[in-house]
Amino acid sequence: EDPMKNFTLYARKEYGGSDSFDEPIFPGVSSHKLTLRQGHANTFCQTLVRGRDIATQDYRCVSVFLNGEFWYNTSLLEKYDAGYFEERYGIDRSNIVVNNQGGIGEGTEEDLALRREIDAFLDTHDLADRSAYAEFGSLVDMQSYIDFICANVYMDNMDFSESGNVIMWRSRDTGGGEYEDERWRWALYDLDAAGWNDHVYWGIDTQQEKNSFSLQPKFVEQPVNQQPMFQ
């Protein structure tokens, strides 16, 4: 068995009387769920795009002990959940919908219909039309989508798409906060397949020859430039 196992840590009232960890693990926020996960790309690469219009996970380097025995050194990351978006974006967690890899990460099964609104709009409108493009901007935060694409293409992520291995989030209802506008936004997620040094797989001599927009990724069915929203 692989000793470098991933773990998710939960703060729950039934454990210690609070749904937040007492320790201020990351500056300025209360942590509700944390994940122990290996991978340089999942940590350092996210720091490259902080300040853009995509959610990112903060992290700390930690040592893991189980029952007093040292197991390994790894990274402790924030977990994308309702508590994360409440802390980072000021939305009450009861008003948060998270779509995780096409399913509900936070919310109810009825909230799946909110994600399907995007596909329905794309099926019935031509975004080359300025008015349709403007209307689409009421469903999604276009800058967030652009930053999501740019980050993954620059990092040469071979395992992301618009419909799978992706996290999107929004407020369910409109409120008074900046992000309570019912528009979908994106979170940077699962960068294990960032392929900066993977040019040999495609039979090319250098990474600079690789076109991450049109080259078929290893782990998804469509290149970026063939995915519906990008088109």
GUTORDREN-497884 format. One record per residue: x, y, z of N, C-alpha, C, O in turn; residue in one letter. Coordinates in steps of 0.1 Angstrom, whole numbers, plus 5000, padded with zeros to 4 digits. Layout:
# residues N
n.x; n.y; n.z; ca.x; ca.y; ca.z; c.x; c.y; c.z; o.x; o.y; o.z; code
X; Y; Z; X; Y; Z; X; Y; Z; X; Y; Z; A
...
# end
This chain:
# residues 231
n.x; n.y; n.z; ca.x; ca.y; ca.z; c.x; c.y; c.z; o.x; o.y; o.z; code
5008; 4988; 5000; 5000; 5000; 5000; 5009; 5013; 5000; 5020; 5013; 5006; E
5004; 5023; 4993; 5011; 5035; 4993; 5010; 5042; 5006; 5000; 5046; 5011; D
5022; 5045; 5013; 5022; 5051; 5026; 5019; 5066; 5025; 5015; 5072; 5035; P
5020; 5072; 5013; 5017; 5087; 5011; 5002; 5089; 5009; 4999; 5094; 4998; M
4994; 5086; 5018; 4980; 5087; 5016; 4975; 5101; 5018; 4980; 5108; 5026; K
4964; 5105; 5011; 4958; 5117; 5013; 4947; 5116; 5024; 4941; 5105; 5026; N
4946; 5127; 5032; 4936; 5127; 5043; 4928; 5140; 5042; 4933; 5150; 5038; F
4916; 5139; 5046; 4908; 5151; 5049; 4905; 5152; 5063; 4901; 5143; 5070; T
4907; 5164; 5069; 4905; 5167; 5083; 4893; 5176; 5085; 4892; 5186; 5078; L
4884; 5172; 5094; 4872; 5179; 5096; 4871; 5185; 5110; 4875; 5178; 5120; Y
4867; 5198; 5111; 4863; 5203; 5124; 4848; 5202; 5126; 4841; 5207; 5118; A
4844; 5195; 5137; 4829; 5193; 5139; 4826; 5196; 5153; 4834; 5193; 5162; R
4814; 5202; 5155; 4810; 5205; 5169; 4809; 5193; 5177; 4812; 5194; 5189; K
4806; 5181; 5172; 4805; 5169; 5180; 4819; 5165; 5185; 4820; 5157; 5194; E
4830; 5169; 5178; 4843; 5166; 5183; 4848; 5175; 5193; 4853; 5171; 5204; Y
4847; 5188; 5191; 4853; 5198; 5200; 4845; 5210; 5203; 4850; 5220; 5209; G
4832; 5210; 5199; 4823; 5221; 5203; 4823; 5232; 5192; 4817; 5242; 5194; G
4831; 5231; 5181; 4832; 5241; 5171; 4833; 5235; 5157; 4839; 5224; 5156; S
4828; 5242; 5147; 4830; 5237; 5133; 4842; 5243; 5127; 4844; 5242; 5115; D
4850; 5250; 5135; 4863; 5256; 5130; 4874; 5251; 5139; 4873; 5248; 5151; S
4886; 5249; 5133; 4898; 5246; 5140; 4902; 5257; 5149; 4902; 5269; 5145; F
4906; 5255; 5161; 4911; 5265; 5170; 4923; 5272; 5165; 4925; 5284; 5167; D
4932; 5264; 5159; 4945; 5269; 5154; 4943; 5278; 5142; 4936; 5274; 5133; E
4948; 5291; 5142; 4947; 5299; 5130; 4957; 5294; 5119; 4968; 5299; 5118; P
4953; 5285; 5111; 4962; 5278; 5102; 4966; 5287; 5090; 4978; 5287; 5086; I
4956; 5294; 5085; 4959; 5303; 5074; 4955; 5317; 5078; 4945; 5319; 5085; F
4963; 5327; 5075; 4960; 5341; 5080; 4946; 5346; 5076; 4942; 5346; 5064; P
4940; 5351; 5086; 4927; 5359; 5083; 4915; 5351; 5081; 4904; 5357; 5079; G
4916; 5337; 5082; 4904; 5329; 5079; 4903; 5318; 5090; 4913; 5314; 5095; V
4890; 5314; 5092; 4888; 5302; 5100; 4887; 5290; 5091; 4881; 5290; 5081; S
4894; 5279; 5095; 4894; 5267; 5087; 4884; 5257; 5092; 4883; 5254; 5104; S
4876; 5251; 5083; 4866; 5241; 5086; 4870; 5227; 5082; 4867; 5217; 5089; H
4876; 5226; 5070; 4880; 5214; 5064; 4894; 5216; 5058; 4897; 5226; 5052; K
4903; 5206; 5060; 4916; 5207; 5055; 4920; 5194; 5048; 4914; 5183; 5052; L
4929; 5194; 5039; 4933; 5182; 5032; 4948; 5180; 5033; 4955; 5190; 5030; T
4953; 5168; 5035; 4967; 5165; 5034; 4969; 5159; 5021; 4964; 5148; 5018; L
4978; 5165; 5013; 4979; 5160; 4999; 4993; 5162; 4994; 4999; 5173; 4996; R
4998; 5152; 4987; 5012; 5153; 4981; 5010; 5161; 4968; 5000; 5163; 4963; Q
5022; 5166; 4963; 5022; 5172; 4950; 5026; 5186; 4950; 5019; 5195; 4955; G
5038; 5189; 4944; 5043; 5203; 4943; 5034; 5211; 4934; 5032; 5223; 4938; H
5028; 5206; 4924; 5020; 5214; 4915; 5007; 5219; 4922; 5003; 5230; 4920; A
5002; 5210; 4930; 4989; 5214; 4937; 4991; 5225; 4948; 4982; 5231; 4953; N
5004; 5228; 4951; 5006; 5238; 4961; 5013; 5250; 4955; 5007; 5261; 4953; T
5025; 5249; 4951; 5033; 5260; 4946; 5026; 5267; 4933; 5025; 5279; 4932; F
5021; 5258; 4924; 5015; 5264; 4912; 5004; 5273; 4915; 5001; 5283; 4907; C
4996; 5270; 4926; 4985; 5279; 4929; 4989; 5293; 4933; 4982; 5303; 4931; Q
5001; 5294; 4939; 5006; 5307; 4943; 5009; 5316; 4931; 5010; 5328; 4932; T
5011; 5310; 4919; 5014; 5318; 4907; 5002; 5326; 4902; 5004; 5336; 4895; L
4990; 5322; 4906; 4978; 5329; 4901; 4970; 5335; 4912; 4958; 5338; 4909; V
4975; 5337; 4924; 4967; 5343; 4934; 4965; 5358; 4930; 4974; 5364; 4924; R
4953; 5363; 4933; 4950; 5376; 4929; 4942; 5377; 4916; 4937; 5387; 4912; G
4942; 5366; 4909; 4933; 5365; 4897; 4919; 5361; 4901; 4916; 5360; 4913; R
4910; 5361; 4892; 4896; 5358; 4895; 4892; 5344; 4895; 4882; 5340; 4889; D
4901; 5336; 4901; 4898; 5322; 4903; 4902; 5318; 4918; 4911; 5324; 4923; I
4894; 5309; 4924; 4897; 5305; 4938; 4910; 5297; 4938; 4912; 5289; 4928; A
4918; 5299; 4948; 4930; 5290; 4950; 4930; 5286; 4964; 4924; 5292; 4973; T
4938; 5275; 4967; 4939; 5269; 4980; 4953; 5274; 4986; 4963; 5272; 4980; Q
4952; 5279; 4998; 4964; 5282; 5005; 4970; 5269; 5011; 4962; 5259; 5012; D
4982; 5269; 5015; 4988; 5256; 5020; 4999; 5259; 5029; 5005; 5270; 5030; Y
5003; 5249; 5037; 5014; 5249; 5046; 5021; 5236; 5045; 5015; 5225; 5043; R
5035; 5236; 5046; 5042; 5223; 5047; 5041; 5218; 5061; 5043; 5225; 5070; C
5038; 5205; 5062; 5036; 5198; 5075; 5043; 5185; 5075; 5046; 5179; 5065; V
5045; 5180; 5087; 5049; 5166; 5090; 5037; 5158; 5095; 5030; 5163; 5104; S
5035; 5146; 5091; 5024; 5138; 5095; 5028; 5127; 5105; 5037; 5119; 5102; V
5022; 5127; 5116; 5024; 5116; 5126; 5011; 5109; 5128; 5001; 5116; 5130; F
5011; 5096; 5128; 4999; 5088; 5131; 5002; 5079; 5143; 5011; 5071; 5143; L
4994; 5081; 5153; 4996; 5074; 5166; 5010; 5075; 5171; 5016; 5066; 5176; N
5016; 5087; 5170; 5029; 5090; 5175; 5040; 5086; 5166; 5052; 5089; 5169; G
5037; 5080; 5154; 5047; 5076; 5145; 5048; 5085; 5133; 5038; 5088; 5127; E
5060; 5089; 5130; 5062; 5098; 5118; 5060; 5090; 5105; 5065; 5079; 5103; F
5051; 5095; 5096; 5049; 5089; 5084; 5055; 5096; 5072; 5063; 5089; 5064; W
5053; 5109; 5070; 5059; 5116; 5059; 5057; 5131; 5060; 5050; 5135; 5069; Y
5064; 5138; 5052; 5062; 5153; 5050; 5053; 5155; 5038; 5054; 5148; 5028; N
5044; 5164; 5040; 5034; 5167; 5029; 5029; 5181; 5030; 5035; 5189; 5037; T
5018; 5184; 5023; 5012; 5197; 5023; 4998; 5197; 5029; 4991; 5187; 5027; S
4995; 5207; 5037; 4982; 5209; 5043; 4975; 5220; 5035; 4980; 5231; 5035; L
4964; 5217; 5029; 4957; 5226; 5020; 4943; 5229; 5025; 4937; 5221; 5032; L
4939; 5241; 5021; 4924; 5244; 5023; 4916; 5235; 5015; 4920; 5230; 5004; E
4904; 5232; 5020; 4895; 5224; 5012; 4883; 5232; 5007; 4878; 5240; 5014; K
4880; 5230; 4994; 4869; 5238; 4988; 4856; 5232; 4994; 4852; 5221; 4990; Y
4849; 5240; 5002; 4836; 5236; 5007; 4829; 5249; 5010; 4834; 5260; 5008; D
4817; 5248; 5015; 4809; 5260; 5018; 4816; 5269; 5028; 4815; 5281; 5026; A
4823; 5263; 5038; 4830; 5271; 5047; 4841; 5279; 5041; 4844; 5291; 5044; G
4848; 5273; 5031; 4859; 5280; 5024; 4853; 5293; 5017; 4859; 5304; 5018; Y
4842; 5291; 5009; 4837; 5302; 5001; 4830; 5313; 5010; 4830; 5324; 5007; F
4825; 5308; 5022; 4820; 5318; 5031; 4831; 5327; 5037; 4830; 5339; 5037; E
4842; 5320; 5040; 4854; 5328; 5046; 4861; 5337; 5036; 4864; 5348; 5039; E
4862; 5332; 5024; 4870; 5339; 5013; 4862; 5349; 5006; 4867; 5359; 5002; R
4849; 5347; 5005; 4841; 5356; 4996; 4829; 5362; 5003; 4821; 5369; 4997; Y
4827; 5359; 5016; 4817; 5366; 5024; 4803; 5362; 5020; 4794; 5371; 5021; G
4801; 5350; 5016; 4787; 5345; 5013; 4783; 5335; 5024; 4791; 5326; 5027; I
4771; 5337; 5029; 4766; 5327; 5039; 4766; 5313; 5033; 4762; 5311; 5022; D
4771; 5304; 5041; 4773; 5290; 5035; 4760; 5284; 5031; 4760; 5275; 5022; R
4749; 5288; 5036; 4736; 5282; 5032; 4732; 5287; 5018; 4723; 5282; 5012; S
4739; 5297; 5013; 4736; 5303; 5000; 4746; 5299; 4990; 4747; 5306; 4979; N
4755; 5290; 4993; 4766; 5286; 4984; 4763; 5273; 4976; 4758; 5263; 4983; I
4765; 5273; 4963; 4764; 5261; 4955; 4778; 5258; 4950; 4784; 5267; 4944; V
4783; 5246; 4951; 4795; 5242; 4946; 4793; 5230; 4937; 4787; 5220; 4941; V
4797; 5231; 4924; 4795; 5220; 4914; 4809; 5214; 4913; 4819; 5220; 4908; N
4811; 5202; 4917; 4823; 5195; 4917; 4823; 5183; 4907; 4817; 5173; 4909; N
4831; 5185; 4896; 4832; 5175; 4886; 4818; 5171; 4881; 4816; 5159; 4878; Q
4810; 5180; 4879; 4797; 5178; 4873; 4786; 5174; 4883; 4774; 5173; 4880; G
4790; 5172; 4896; 4780; 5168; 4906; 4780; 5179; 4917; 4787; 5189; 4917; G
4771; 5177; 4927; 4770; 5187; 4938; 4780; 5184; 4948; 4780; 5174; 4955; I
4789; 5194; 4951; 4798; 5194; 4962; 4792; 5200; 4974; 4794; 5195; 4985; G
4785; 5211; 4972; 4777; 5218; 4983; 4764; 5222; 4977; 4764; 5228; 4966; E
4753; 5220; 4984; 4740; 5224; 4979; 4731; 5212; 4979; 4733; 5202; 4986; G
4721; 5212; 4970; 4711; 5202; 4969; 4711; 5196; 4954; 4716; 5202; 4945; T
4704; 5185; 4953; 4703; 5179; 4939; 4696; 5189; 4930; 4699; 5189; 4918; E
4687; 5197; 4935; 4680; 5206; 4927; 4689; 5217; 4921; 4686; 5223; 4910; E
4700; 5219; 4928; 4710; 5229; 4923; 4717; 5225; 4910; 4723; 5233; 4903; D
4716; 5212; 4907; 4722; 5207; 4894; 4716; 5215; 4882; 4723; 5217; 4872; L
4703; 5218; 4883; 4696; 5226; 4873; 4703; 5239; 4870; 4703; 5244; 4859; A
4709; 5245; 4880; 4716; 5258; 4878; 4728; 5256; 4869; 4731; 5265; 4861; L
4735; 5245; 4870; 4747; 5243; 4862; 4742; 5240; 4847; 4749; 5244; 4838; R
4731; 5233; 4846; 4726; 5230; 4833; 4722; 5242; 4825; 4720; 5242; 4812; R
4719; 5253; 4832; 4715; 5265; 4825; 4726; 5270; 4815; 4723; 5276; 4805; E
4739; 5267; 4819; 4750; 5271; 4810; 4749; 5264; 4797; 4750; 5270; 4786; I
4748; 5251; 4798; 4747; 5242; 4786; 4735; 5246; 4777; 4736; 5246; 4765; D
4724; 5248; 4784; 4712; 5252; 4776; 4713; 5265; 4769; 4709; 5266; 4757; A
4720; 5274; 4775; 4722; 5287; 4768; 4731; 5285; 4756; 4729; 5291; 4746; F
4742; 5278; 4758; 4752; 5276; 4747; 4745; 5269; 4736; 4749; 5271; 4724; L
4736; 5260; 4738; 4729; 5252; 4728; 4719; 5261; 4720; 4716; 5257; 4708; D
4715; 5272; 4725; 4705; 5280; 4719; 4709; 5294; 4715; 4701; 5302; 4709; T
4722; 5298; 4717; 4727; 5311; 4714; 4740; 5310; 4708; 4748; 5301; 4710; H
4743; 5320; 4699; 4756; 5322; 4693; 4763; 5333; 4700; 4759; 5345; 4699; D
4774; 5330; 4707; 4781; 5340; 4715; 4789; 5350; 4706; 4795; 5359; 4711; L
4789; 5348; 4693; 4795; 5358; 4684; 4786; 5370; 4684; 4790; 5381; 4680; A
4773; 5368; 4687; 4764; 5379; 4688; 4766; 5387; 4701; 4766; 5381; 4712; D
4769; 5400; 4700; 4773; 5408; 4712; 4762; 5407; 4723; 4765; 5407; 4735; R
4749; 5408; 4719; 4739; 5408; 4729; 4738; 5394; 4736; 4736; 5393; 4748; S
4741; 5383; 4729; 4741; 5370; 4735; 4753; 5368; 4744; 4752; 5363; 4755; A
4764; 5374; 4740; 4776; 5373; 4749; 4774; 5381; 4762; 4778; 5376; 4772; Y
4768; 5393; 4761; 4765; 5401; 4773; 4755; 5393; 4782; 4757; 5394; 4794; A
4745; 5387; 4776; 4735; 5379; 4784; 4742; 5367; 4791; 4739; 5364; 4802; E
4751; 5361; 4784; 4758; 5350; 4790; 4766; 5354; 4802; 4768; 5346; 4811; F
4771; 5367; 4802; 4778; 5372; 4813; 4770; 5374; 4825; 4776; 5376; 4836; G
4757; 5372; 4824; 4749; 5372; 4836; 4748; 5358; 4843; 4743; 5357; 4854; S
4752; 5348; 4835; 4753; 5334; 4840; 4766; 5331; 4846; 4767; 5324; 4856; L
4777; 5336; 4840; 4790; 5332; 4844; 4799; 5345; 4846; 4796; 5355; 4839; V
4808; 5345; 4854; 4818; 5355; 4855; 4829; 5353; 4845; 4837; 5344; 4846; D
4828; 5360; 4833; 4837; 5357; 4822; 4851; 5358; 4825; 4860; 5351; 4820; M
4855; 5368; 4834; 4869; 5369; 4837; 4874; 5357; 4845; 4885; 5353; 4844; Q
4865; 5352; 4854; 4869; 5340; 4861; 4871; 5328; 4852; 4881; 5321; 4853; S
4863; 5327; 4842; 4864; 5316; 4832; 4877; 5318; 4824; 4885; 5309; 4822; Y
4880; 5331; 4820; 4892; 5333; 4812; 4905; 5330; 4821; 4914; 5324; 4816; I
4905; 5334; 4833; 4916; 5331; 4842; 4918; 5316; 4845; 4929; 5311; 4846; D
4906; 5309; 4846; 4907; 5295; 4847; 4914; 5288; 4835; 4922; 5279; 4837; F
4910; 5292; 4823; 4916; 5287; 4811; 4931; 5291; 4810; 4939; 5282; 4808; I
4934; 5303; 4812; 4947; 5308; 4811; 4957; 5300; 4821; 4968; 5296; 4817; C
4952; 5299; 4833; 4961; 5292; 4843; 4963; 5278; 4839; 4975; 5273; 4840; A
4953; 5270; 4835; 4955; 5256; 4832; 4963; 5254; 4819; 4970; 5245; 4818; N
4961; 5263; 4810; 4969; 5262; 4797; 4983; 5265; 4800; 4992; 5258; 4795; V
4986; 5276; 4808; 5000; 5279; 4811; 5007; 5268; 4818; 5018; 5265; 4816; Y
4999; 5262; 4828; 5005; 5251; 4836; 5005; 5238; 4828; 5010; 5228; 4833; M
4999; 5238; 4816; 4998; 5226; 4808; 4992; 5215; 4815; 4997; 5204; 4815; D
4980; 5218; 4821; 4973; 5208; 4829; 4966; 5198; 4819; 4958; 5202; 4811; N
4970; 5185; 4820; 4966; 5175; 4810; 4953; 5168; 4816; 4949; 5157; 4811; M
4947; 5173; 4827; 4936; 5166; 4833; 4925; 5176; 4837; 4921; 5176; 4849; D
4921; 5185; 4828; 4911; 5195; 4832; 4902; 5196; 4820; 4906; 5195; 4808; F
4889; 5199; 4822; 4880; 5203; 4811; 4868; 5211; 4817; 4868; 5213; 4829; S
4860; 5216; 4809; 4848; 5224; 4813; 4838; 5215; 4821; 4830; 5221; 4829; E
4838; 5202; 4818; 4827; 5194; 4824; 4832; 5184; 4834; 4824; 5178; 4842; S
4845; 5181; 4835; 4850; 5171; 4844; 4863; 5176; 4850; 4871; 5184; 4845; G
4865; 5171; 4862; 4877; 5175; 4870; 4878; 5190; 4872; 4889; 5196; 4870; N
4867; 5196; 4875; 4866; 5210; 4876; 4857; 5214; 4887; 4847; 5207; 4890; V
4860; 5225; 4894; 4851; 5230; 4905; 4846; 5244; 4901; 4854; 5253; 4898; I
4833; 5245; 4901; 4826; 5258; 4899; 4817; 5261; 4911; 4813; 5252; 4918; M
4815; 5274; 4913; 4807; 5278; 4925; 4800; 5291; 4922; 4803; 5299; 4913; W
4789; 5293; 4930; 4781; 5305; 4929; 4772; 5307; 4941; 4771; 5298; 4949; R
4766; 5319; 4942; 4756; 5320; 4952; 4743; 5315; 4946; 4740; 5317; 4934; S
4735; 5309; 4954; 4722; 5304; 4949; 4713; 5315; 4946; 4706; 5315; 4936; R
4712; 5325; 4955; 4704; 5337; 4954; 4712; 5349; 4954; 4723; 5350; 4959; D
4706; 5360; 4949; 4712; 5373; 4949; 4712; 5379; 4963; 4702; 5378; 4970; T
4723; 5385; 4967; 4724; 5392; 4980; 4731; 5405; 4979; 4733; 5410; 4968; G
4735; 5410; 4991; 4741; 5423; 4991; 4756; 5423; 4989; 4762; 5434; 4986; G
4763; 5411; 4989; 4777; 5410; 4988; 4782; 5411; 4973; 4774; 5409; 4964; G
4795; 5414; 4972; 4801; 5415; 4958; 4799; 5402; 4950; 4797; 5403; 4938; E
4800; 5391; 4957; 4799; 5378; 4949; 4786; 5371; 4950; 4784; 5359; 4946; Y
4776; 5378; 4956; 4762; 5372; 4956; 4754; 5376; 4944; 4744; 5383; 4946; E
4759; 5373; 4933; 4752; 5377; 4920; 4747; 5366; 4912; 4743; 5368; 4900; D
4748; 5354; 4917; 4743; 5342; 4911; 4751; 5338; 4898; 4746; 5330; 4890; E
4763; 5343; 4897; 4771; 5340; 4885; 4781; 5329; 4889; 4786; 5329; 4900; R
4783; 5319; 4880; 4793; 5309; 4882; 4807; 5314; 4881; 4810; 5322; 4873; W
4816; 5309; 4891; 4830; 5312; 4890; 4838; 5299; 4892; 4832; 5289; 4895; R
4851; 5300; 4889; 4859; 5288; 4889; 4869; 5287; 4900; 4873; 5298; 4905; W
4873; 5275; 4903; 4884; 5273; 4913; 4895; 5265; 4907; 4892; 5255; 4900; A
4907; 5268; 4910; 4918; 5260; 4905; 4920; 5248; 4913; 4920; 5248; 4925; L
4921; 5236; 4906; 4918; 5224; 4913; 4926; 5212; 4906; 4926; 5212; 4893; Y
4932; 5204; 4914; 4938; 5191; 4909; 4948; 5194; 4898; 4945; 5192; 4886; D
4960; 5198; 4901; 4970; 5201; 4892; 4981; 5190; 4891; 4992; 5193; 4886; L
4978; 5178; 4895; 4987; 5167; 4895; 4993; 5165; 4881; 5004; 5160; 4879; D
4985; 5168; 4871; 4989; 5164; 4857; 4995; 5177; 4850; 4995; 5177; 4837; A
4999; 5187; 4857; 5006; 5198; 4851; 5018; 5192; 4844; 5027; 5186; 4850; A
5019; 5194; 4831; 5029; 5187; 4823; 5040; 5195; 4817; 5043; 5193; 4805; G
5046; 5204; 4824; 5057; 5212; 4819; 5068; 5204; 4813; 5074; 5209; 4803; W
5071; 5193; 4818; 5083; 5185; 4813; 5079; 5172; 4806; 5086; 5163; 4805; N
5067; 5172; 4800; 5061; 5160; 4795; 5061; 5160; 4780; 5053; 5153; 4774; D
5070; 5167; 4773; 5069; 5168; 4758; 5073; 5155; 4751; 5068; 5153; 4740; H
5080; 5146; 4758; 5084; 5134; 4751; 5072; 5125; 4748; 5072; 5117; 4738; V
5062; 5126; 4756; 5050; 5118; 4754; 5044; 5120; 4740; 5038; 5111; 4734; Y
5045; 5133; 4735; 5040; 5136; 4722; 5050; 5136; 4711; 5047; 5140; 4699; W
5062; 5131; 4714; 5072; 5129; 4703; 5078; 5142; 4698; 5082; 5143; 4687; G
5078; 5153; 4707; 5084; 5165; 4703; 5097; 5167; 4712; 5098; 5162; 4723; I
5105; 5176; 4707; 5119; 5177; 4713; 5119; 5186; 4725; 5126; 5184; 4735; D
5110; 5197; 4725; 5111; 5206; 4736; 5096; 5210; 4740; 5087; 5209; 4732; T
5095; 5214; 4752; 5082; 5219; 4757; 5076; 5231; 4749; 5064; 5232; 4748; Q
5085; 5239; 4744; 5081; 5251; 4736; 5073; 5247; 4724; 5066; 5256; 4719; Q
5075; 5235; 4719; 5068; 5231; 4706; 5054; 5227; 4709; 5046; 5225; 4700; E
5050; 5226; 4722; 5037; 5220; 4725; 5026; 5231; 4725; 5028; 5242; 4732; K
5015; 5229; 4719; 5004; 5238; 4719; 4993; 5233; 4728; 4986; 5224; 4725; N
4992; 5239; 4740; 4983; 5234; 4750; 4969; 5238; 4747; 4960; 5233; 4754; S
4966; 5246; 4737; 4952; 5248; 4733; 4946; 5237; 4724; 4935; 5234; 4726; F
4955; 5232; 4715; 4949; 5223; 4705; 4954; 5208; 4707; 4948; 5199; 4700; S
4964; 5206; 4715; 4969; 5192; 4716; 4960; 5184; 4725; 4956; 5189; 4735; L
4958; 5172; 4721; 4949; 5163; 4729; 4955; 5160; 4742; 4966; 5154; 4743; Q
4949; 5164; 4753; 4954; 5161; 4767; 4954; 5146; 4769; 4947; 5138; 4763; P
4962; 5142; 4779; 4963; 5128; 4782; 4950; 5122; 4788; 4946; 5111; 4784; K
4944; 5130; 4797; 4934; 5124; 4805; 4919; 5129; 4803; 4910; 5125; 4810; F
4917; 5137; 4793; 4903; 5142; 4789; 4901; 5140; 4774; 4911; 5137; 4767; V
4889; 5140; 4770; 4885; 5137; 4757; 4887; 5148; 4746; 4889; 5145; 4735; E
4887; 5160; 4751; 4888; 5171; 4741; 4899; 5181; 4745; 4901; 5184; 4756; Q
4906; 5186; 4735; 4916; 5197; 4737; 4908; 5209; 4742; 4895; 5210; 4740; P
4915; 5219; 4747; 4908; 5231; 4751; 4900; 5238; 4740; 4888; 5242; 4743; V
4906; 5239; 4729; 4899; 5247; 4718; 4887; 5239; 4712; 4881; 5244; 4703; N
4884; 5227; 4717; 4872; 5220; 4712; 4861; 5219; 4723; 4850; 5213; 4720; Q
4863; 5225; 4734; 4853; 5224; 4745; 4843; 5235; 4743; 4846; 5246; 4738; Q
4830; 5232; 4746; 4819; 5240; 4742; 4820; 5255; 4745; 4818; 5263; 4737; P
4823; 5258; 4758; 4823; 5272; 4762; 4835; 5279; 4755; 4833; 5291; 4751; M
4846; 5273; 4754; 4858; 5279; 4748; 4855; 5282; 4734; 4858; 5293; 4729; F
4848; 5273; 4727; 4845; 5275; 4713; 4835; 5287; 4711; 4832; 5291; 4700; Q
# end
